[in-house]
Amino acid sequence: MEKVLGKKVIKRFGKTLPLVKILTPETRLSVQFHDTKNELWVVTGIDKSIAGEKPALIVGFSLEAVKKYSGRVAEKYGEMLKGYGEALNKLIKILESHDRGKQALENSKNAALAAETVKNHVPGTRELVVDLDNARKAMEWFYNYRVVKIGDVIPIPSGTLHALGPGIEVVEPQIPGPTQSLEDGETYPVRYYFPGYERPGVEKMLDIDRAAEMSPGFTEEALPEIINNENGCVVERLPGKFEGKGLEVHRIIMEPGAVLEITNILSFHTIVSVEGETRIITKDSEYPVPKARPDGEMLIVPASSGPYRIIAQDSAQIIDTFTPVKMNRIG
């Protein structure tokens, strides 16, 4: 453990390795929050054929909702969420009771789309489609949709409502911990079920009873902090202020041929490339830095490896995640 994590890391934070994920969703992911863990999104790519011309993700409550309900915004959102769940499950129930409706569900894998195709053939469906649409609009009004571009950095502190949008590719460093899922759209079969609507094969119930625990404020944008800029290398500390919980993330932007020396190594480093070709040279070996892509790999440099160099073969950008026992010296 000490060779990988570092002795001082274990002493301060225990035997926990921060996670770094590569996410490339084809549909919007579930809306959720975390009661203990923090994470960070670094936008590395956007598939406009999926995301559209205004790719957006959900982060926190909308400014309108916060202004209207102030400290009660999470509680009011929870009420709207229950109404949405009831409307969705009534619609699913009536579609499943009819052969044509059930086949439409199987074909589309989406309750709302299925209902649209059979609303003239399955009695009672048309009214329930209207109810679901109204419930969805009431729920969606609470979400802060943030349009993003490649290179944007979005911190997600614990307690913050969030959901990654379709076609938005990110590197996601995070502190491990449980997830509280709140809604999952109109997917079918459902991945998570609402309380009172248990379904065979679905193990996780949505945690809507915990909605009031979320942070009620509007989430402000945060900017990286430049901590080093010399010799063709810019090192940024990415926002979030998670250092006290055991997570720090640097973005390193390098010109062709630039060399960055990483010294005074006290923890492991998890490294992945966003663009360009870079190599890491330790005292024993040399490794290419893997690209952030679906099914891709990452490079973990253990604490015991000692100082190392990053060499850019062309214009490059990498994400470096580590545990900040104290400020690492870069130079």
Helices and strands as residue ranges (DSSP letters): H 2-5, H 7-13, E 19-23, E 31-33, E 39-46, H 48-51, E 56-61, H 63-69, G 70-72, H 73-96, H 99-108, H 111-118, H 125-140, E 143-147, E 153-156, E 162-163, E 168-174, E 180-183, E 192-193, E 204-205, G 208-213, E 225-230, E 233-237, G 243-245, E 248-254, E 259-262, E 269-275, E 278-281, E 286-288, E 299-301, G 303-305, E 308-312, E 316-322
